[in-house]
Amino acid sequence: MTLPKTWKERIDEALERGHFTPEDESQARSWTTCAVHEHDPLAATRIMQPIQSDKPYNYTLKTLGIDFAWAVARDRVERAARILGTIMSTRKTSFTGGEG
C-alpha cells in the first residue's frame, strides 16, 4: 500500500516540474487533504464544522489554508512552499480550546 504524498513531497515535485498537478489542486482545496489537515487534523476538523463544536477554530490556520490552496491553484509553487513552512511552524490546536 502506498502512503499519500506529503505536501512537502508534492511541492518538491512541483518545483521540478514547474507547476502543480490537477490532483494537487484538488487535494489543496479540501480541508480533509490540505496542508492544514496534514499538520493539524483537529484544527481542520474544527474549521469544517465550526457550528458543531463548542471550541473555536484556529483562525490563523484557516487563513493559511486558504492562502495555500490559492497558491497551488495558481501554480505559485515557491509561495506555496513558504506558506507550508508557516503552517508547519504554527502551534497545533489543543483538545481544550482553539489555538493551543
PyMOL commands that set and color helices and strands:
alter all, ss='L'
color gray80, all
select helices_A, chain A and resi 7-17+22-29+35-39+41-48+59-73+77-89
alter helices_A, ss='H'
color red, helices_A
deselect
rebuild
show_as cartoon
